[in-house]
Amino acid sequence: MLPPEYGPWQTVYSQLQKWIKLGILTQIIEELQKTDWEYTNLTATDGRLGLDQQAD
């Protein structure tokens, strides 16, 4: 079950099928594979720090 803010599942499914047909989903996956997730996750946890602490 999808959260209500995503709309009906049929709409989500239809859009996903369009993205697959146009190659957009493949492009998204390829870009995500380039991401350094270890660095991204560390940066996300540091988001709790104040601006002064981040400057160090």
Secondary structure, 3 states (H helix, E strand, C coil): CCCHHHCCHHHHHHHHHHHHHHCHHHHHHHHHHHCCHHHHHHHHHHHHCCHHHHCC
